[in-house]
Amino acid sequence: MTGDLEWQRQRVTELLIAEGVSPADIPDDLDEAVSHVADFVFTRGDNLTVHDLADVTGLPLEDVIDNLHHLGIIAPTQDEALFNERDIALVEFLQAARAESFQESEGVDILHVAGTSLATTAEAAVASHVQGPESRTTDYVHHLETNLAASELGLEMGQHMATAFRHHLRQAALRQRRTQSVHYREVVEMSVGFVDLVGFTALSQTLDPRELVDLVKRFESQAHVLAHDLASRVVKLVGDEVMFVAEHPADAAAFALGMMRTYSARNVVPRGGLATGDLVSLHGDYFGPVVNLAARLVAAAVPGEVLVDDSVASNDSVVSEPAGRRMLKGFSDPVTVHSLLTADRAAAQPARSHDLSS
C-alpha cells in the first residue's frame, strides 16, 4: 500500500470510530482492520444470543438452533451476540412456517433450498467485490472506504430482496400453472437444454486463475443475458456448462443458438443439446428421462452444433435438419436426432418458420 502509513492509520481509525467501532476493538494491524471492516458492519446492533432468542420467543433452544441451521445460519458459539430484534421475527416466522403452513419435511425442504440460494448469493457477492472493486484499491484508506461502501450496499440489497422475491414468486406461479402436467403434480411440460464448452478442460490447465475466472464469467454472463431476453430460465451453472429450461421449444432453441453465436474464447467452442417433454420438478431443479436425454445430446454434439430430439424438431417454429440416429449412453435403442440450423444455414432451407437466431 502506498502513501503515508501513519496518516493512513489515523484515517482508518477515524473512519472505524465514525462507524461505531470502539477504539479498543480496532486491530493494530492495518491489513486486519481494513479486511475485517465488514464484520463490524454486518454485526452492527447485534445484542442477542441464541439463548436470548429462545427466551424472547418462548421457543425451545433446540428449535431455534435447528430452524436457523436449516436456513444455513450458524452461530459458532451459543453465547456470541450475532442476532438482533429482527432475528426475533425471523425465528418466530420459521417456527410458524414449519408448524402451520407445511408438513414438517416440506417446511424443512423449503428452508434448505432458501438457505442454499442465499448462501450462493452471498458467496457470489463477496467474491465479486474481492475480485473487482477491492482489487483496485490503492491504499489502506481507499481499501477501507471501498469495503465499507460494499458492505452497506450489501445490506441495502438485502432489504430490497423481499420486493424482488415477490416478483419471482409471481412469475414462478404463472410458469407453474402454464406447464403443470394434468397427470402428476411433480411433473411440468417444458423444454430443457444444456450448453457446454468444448476444450474448456484442456484450456483451463494453461490459464492463470484470473484468466479462468474471466472466461467462466463471460460464459455465465452471456447465459443470463440470453435467458432474460428469450423467456428462458438458467437452472444452474457449473463452470463450463449451463442447464436451462423454457416453456416453448422455440425459446430454448433460440437460447442455445444464441450461445453458439455470441460466445467465443480461445480454443473453446460451445455445443448444445435440447429435448422437450415431461420434466420432474424438485426444489427449482429438474430431472428425469427427458433431462437425461438433453444431457446425452449435448455430449454427442460436435463443437458449434446443437442436437435436438424429435419433440423439439417437430415444432413449427424450430428450423433443423436430420442428423441420423445415435446410440446414446443410458438409452437401449438408437435415438433419432436433429441439428439446429444457424441463421445462414436456415436461410438456405425451405421457409418453415421465423429465424430463431435473431
C-alpha positions, 0 to 999 in steps of 0.5 A: 500500500502506498502513501503515508502509513501513519496518516493512513492509520489515523484515517482508518481509525477515524473512519472505524470510530465514525462507524461505531467501532470502539477504539479498543476493538480496532486491530493494530494491524492495518491489513486486519482492520481494513479486511475485517471492516465488514464484520463490524458492519454486518454485526452492527446492533447485534445484542442477542444470543441464541439463548436470548432468542429462545427466551424472547420467543418462548421457543425451545433452544433446540428449535431455534438452533435447528430452524436457523441451521436449516436456513444455513445460519450458524452461530459458532458459539451459543453465547456470541451476540450475532442476532438482533430484534429482527432475528426475533421475527425471523425465528418466530416466522420459521417456527410458524412456517414449519408448524402451520403452513407445511408438513414438517419435511416440506417446511424443512425442504423449503428452508434448505433450498432458501438457505442454499440460494442465499448462501450462493448469493452471498458467496457470489457477492463477496467474491465479486467485490474481492475480485473487482472493486477491492482489487483496485484499491490503492491504499489502506484508506481507499481499501477501507472506504471501498469495503465499507461502501460494499458492505452497506450496499450489501445490506441495502440489497438485502432489504430490497430482496423481499420486493424482488422475491415477490416478483419471482414468486409471481412469475414462478406461479404463472410458469407453474400453472402454464406447464403443470402436467394434468397427470402428476403434480411433480411433473411440468411440460417444458423444454430443457437444454444444456450448453457446454464448452468444448476444450474448456478442460484442456484450456483451463490447465494453461490459464492463470486463475484470473484468466479462468475466472474471466472466461467462466464469467463471460460464459455465465454472463452471456447465459443470463443475458440470453435467458432474460431476453428469450423467456428462458430460465438458467437452472444452474451453472457449473463452470463450463456448462449451463442447464436451462429450461423454457416453456416453448421449444422455440425459446430454448432453441433460440437460447442455445443458438444464441450461445453458439453465436455470441460466445467465443474464447480461445480454443473453446467452442460451445455445443448444445443439446435440447429435448422437450417433454415431461420434466420432474420438478424438485426444489427449482431443479429438474430431472428425469428421462427427458433431462437425461436425454438433453444431457446425452445430446449435448455430449454427442454434439460436435463443437458449434452444433446443437442436437435436438430430439424429435419433440423439439424438431417437430415444432413449427417454429424450430428450423433443423435438419436430420442428423441420423440416429445415435446410440446414446449412453443410458438409452437401449435403442438408437435415438433419432436426432436433429441439428439446429440450423444457424441463421445462414444455414436456415436461410438456405432451407425451405421457409418453415418458420421465423429465424430463431437466431435473431 
